[in-house]
Structures are given as C-alpha cells and as structure tokens.
Amino acid sequence: MRRGVVGGSERDDIRMEILGSRRGFCWSIPASQRSSGGPSGNGSRHVTVPACDYPWGQYRALTVADPGLADANRWGPGVRQRGQVAMPRIYNRVQEETTTEYLWIVEDDILSPVDTCRRLLRSFDATTVSVSGVDQSRFHPGYVAWDQDGRIFTERGDGVQVIGGQGFGCVILRKSVLDEHVIHHGGRGDYDPTFYAEMRGTRWRAKVDWGCEVGHGT
C-alpha cells in the first residue's frame, strides 16, 4: 500500500496481484474515508465497499441483524448474543456463493502483510481444512488461536503449527469441507470454535502460520 496525492486529494493506493498470473489490480481509498475514530468511536477503520473504485467486484447486501449491530458496544445488553446469531448467516451465504476450493476470509478491521494469501496457501496439504495468520486478541491476553484442548495460545509459536482452531479474522478455508457443514454458534458460544470442535475426530487439521502476523486497524 502506498499513500499519495491524486487530483489534489490524498489517497491510499492498494495493489494486489492475482496468484498464478501476471494480472493485478489496484484501487484507491480517499483520505476522507480513513478515520482515526470510526462511527463506533473506537478507532476502527471504516471504508465502505461500494466506494472502492476497482473496476470489477461483487458486493452483496444481506440483512442478517438489526441495523447498527456491527457498530454497537459488543458488551452491551444482548449485543454479543445477536452477533453470534448474525455472523453464521453471513458465512453460510458466502459458502453458498463461493465457487472456488479455497475461501480467504479477511475481516474488515484486519491489516495483513502483502504476501499473506501466498503464504497461507503454501501450507495446505490433503488433510488441511484451514490455514490462518496470527493476531493478538484485543479482549484477553494471547492470540485468537487455541490448541487441541481449547487452551488459548499466550505465547507466540514458530513456523507452521497444527492447532485446535482459530478465529476467522484472517483465514483460508477449504470450501469442500464447508459444503459439508453449517456454520452455527452451537447454542453456547461463537461460530468459529464451534466449527473447529466439529473437526475433532476427523482427518481435517487446522494450521496457523506464526510467521504471518496480522494486526487490527484500530
């Protein structure tokens, strides 16, 4: 990503390459859409998808919850519970419309290194269901990843490691496995731990690349 002035206004230019080809694409984000304090006032970076000027793209508007839920205080009454219901609706819709074997999920507040996709794909083998980058939690000590016994990693590991599961902040998932499951919160928690709990006892393994650290844009 580089920053410059276009037409008298400051913009962030982002360029991405399409793996396995010589094609690439670039789009710009006006400085006015970058914010140190987004609508929620928590310093989040909010950039609307329709404002992106890349000439090709697909945008889906899907009503999954009450308006404003994404910017609400997650610790407010009932907010977390409504989010636990809403998020699986999004991912199940994505699963229905995806036509490739690999699905890269990057949540809207994640800032990832430019080689993230290439690195994560490199670690797939015949028994890998997902490979993720690693991000530190904003809500508890340690990372948004856990071992086979469900214990949160509090110290950074090394290389690529088979783990119990991770959050969906920056992860590539195998679509054919998603096709056999319905993402849900399990009636007791979040959708991502529930998904990986269902992988236990199967041949599928989750991995994390400790060398690919991603951050939150806050």
C-alpha positions in Angstrom: 0.0 0.0 0.0 1.3 3.5 -0.8 0.0 6.9 0.0 0.0 9.8 -2.4 -2.0 12.7 -3.8 -4.4 12.3 -6.7 -6.3 15.1 -8.2 -5.5 17.3 -5.2 -6.7 14.9 -2.6 -4.7 12.4 -0.5 -5.4 8.7 -1.2 -4.2 5.3 -0.2 -3.4 3.2 -3.2 -3.6 -0.6 -2.7 -2.3 -3.0 -5.2 -2.9 -6.8 -5.2 -1.6 -9.5 -7.5 -3.6 -12.5 -8.7 -1.6 -15.6 -7.9 -0.5 -17.8 -10.8 -0.9 -15.0 -13.4 0.6 -11.7 -14.5 -2.6 -9.8 -13.8 -3.1 -7.4 -10.9 -5.4 -4.7 -9.9 -5.3 -1.5 -8.0 -7.8 0.7 -6.3 -7.7 3.9 -4.2 -9.3 4.9 -0.9 -9.8 8.6 -0.4 -8.2 10.0 2.7 -11.7 11.2 3.8 -12.7 7.6 4.2 -9.9 6.8 6.5 -10.6 7.6 10.1 -8.8 7.5 13.5 -12.2 7.2 15.1 -14.9 5.4 13.1 -18.7 5.6 13.6 -18.3 3.5 16.7 -15.7 5.9 18.1 -13.3 3.1 18.9 -10.6 4.0 16.3 -11.8 1.4 13.7 -11.0 2.0 10.1 -14.3 2.1 8.2 -14.2 2.0 4.4 -17.4 1.3 2.5 -17.2 -1.5 -0.1 -19.3 0.4 -2.8 -16.8 3.3 -2.6 -14.0 1.1 -3.9 -13.1 2.2 -7.4 -11.6 -1.1 -8.6 -13.5 -1.8 -11.9 -14.6 -5.3 -11.1 -16.1 -6.7 -7.9 -19.1 -8.3 -6.3 -20.9 -6.7 -3.4 -23.7 -8.5 -1.5 -26.1 -6.6 0.7 -27.7 -9.1 3.2 -29.9 -8.3 6.1 -28.6 -10.6 8.9 -29.4 -8.4 12.0 -30.8 -5.1 13.2 -29.2 -2.1 11.6 -26.2 -0.8 13.6 -25.3 -4.0 15.3 -21.8 -4.1 13.9 -21.0 -0.7 15.5 -22.7 -1.4 18.8 -20.8 -2.0 22.0 -20.4 -5.8 22.0 -20.6 -5.8 25.8 -24.0 -4.1 25.8 -27.1 -6.0 26.7 -27.8 -8.7 24.1 -25.3 -7.4 21.6 -22.9 -10.3 21.7 -25.7 -12.8 21.5 -27.2 -11.1 18.5 -23.8 -11.1 16.8 -23.4 -14.8 17.5 -26.6 -15.4 15.5 -25.9 -12.9 12.7 -22.3 -13.9 11.8 -23.1 -17.5 10.8 -25.8 -16.2 8.4 -23.1 -14.2 6.6 -20.6 -17.2 6.3 -23.3 -19.6 5.2 -24.3 -17.2 2.4 -20.7 -16.9 1.4 -20.3 -20.7 1.4 -23.3 -21.0 -0.9 -22.0 -18.5 -3.5 -18.3 -19.4 -3.5 -17.2 -21.5 -6.5 -13.5 -22.0 -5.7 -12.0 -24.6 -3.4 -10.3 -22.0 -1.2 -12.1 -19.2 0.5 -10.0 -16.4 2.0 -11.8 -14.5 4.8 -10.3 -11.2 5.9 -12.4 -9.3 8.5 -12.9 -5.6 7.9 -10.5 -4.4 10.6 -7.6 -6.8 9.8 -4.4 -5.4 8.3 -2.4 -8.3 6.7 1.1 -8.4 5.1 1.1 -8.3 1.3 2.2 -11.9 0.9 -0.4 -13.3 3.3 -2.5 -15.2 0.7 0.5 -16.8 -0.9 2.0 -17.9 2.5 -1.3 -19.4 3.8 -2.0 -21.3 0.6 1.5 -22.8 0.6 0.8 -24.6 3.9 -2.2 -26.6 2.6 -2.0 -30.3 2.1 -4.5 -33.1 1.6 -5.7 -33.0 5.3 -5.7 -29.3 5.9 -9.0 -27.6 6.4 -7.7 -24.1 7.1 -4.5 -22.0 7.5 -4.6 -18.7 9.3 -2.4 -15.8 10.1 -2.0 -14.9 13.7 -3.4 -11.9 15.5 -3.3 -10.9 19.1 -6.7 -10.7 20.9 -8.0 -7.3 21.9 -10.0 -8.8 24.7 -7.8 -11.3 26.5 -4.0 -12.0 26.8 -2.6 -14.0 24.0 -3.7 -14.9 20.5 -7.0 -15.7 18.7 -5.9 -19.3 18.4 -6.1 -22.3 20.6 -4.6 -25.8 21.0 -6.2 -29.2 20.7 -7.5 -28.9 24.2 -9.0 -25.5 23.7 -6.3 -23.5 25.6 -5.6 -20.1 24.2 -2.0 -19.6 23.0 -0.5 -16.9 25.2 3.0 -17.1 23.7 3.9 -16.9 20.0 5.0 -20.2 18.4 7.3 -20.8 15.5 6.8 -21.8 11.9 3.5 -23.5 10.8 1.8 -25.4 13.5 -1.2 -27.8 13.7 -3.6 -26.3 16.2 -7.1 -26.8 17.6 -8.6 -23.8 15.8 -8.5 -20.1 15.3 -10.7 -17.1 14.8 -11.9 -16.3 11.3 -10.1 -12.9 11.2 -7.7 -13.9 8.5 -8.0 -17.5 7.4 -8.2 -19.5 4.2 -10.8 -22.3 4.5 -11.3 -25.4 2.3 -14.6 -24.9 0.6 -15.4 -28.6 0.1 -15.3 -29.1 3.8 -17.6 -26.1 4.4 -20.0 -27.6 2.0 -20.5 -30.5 4.4 -21.2 -28.2 7.4 -23.5 -25.5 8.5 -21.7 -22.7 10.4 -23.5 -22.0 13.7 -22.8 -20.8 17.2 -23.7 -24.1 18.8 -26.1 -22.5 21.2 -23.3 -21.8 23.6 -20.7 -19.6 22.0 -19.1 -18.3 18.9 -19.3 -19.9 15.4 -15.5 -20.4 14.9 -14.8 -22.5 18.0 -17.9 -24.5 17.2 -16.8 -25.1 13.6 -13.4 -26.4 14.8 -15.0 -28.5 17.5 -16.8 -30.3 14.7 -13.5 -31.1 13.0 -12.3 -33.1 16.0 -12.2 -36.8 15.3 -12.0 -36.2 11.5 -9.0 -36.2 9.3 -9.1 -32.4 8.9 -6.4 -30.3 10.6 -6.3 -26.5 11.2 -2.9 -24.7 11.0 -1.5 -21.4 11.9 1.5 -19.6 10.3 3.2 -17.9 13.2 5.4 -16.0 10.7 2.3 -14.3 9.3 1.2 -11.8 11.9 -1.8 -9.7 11.1 -3.0 -6.7 13.0 -6.2 -4.8 13.8 -6.7 -1.5 12.2 -7.6 0.2 15.5 
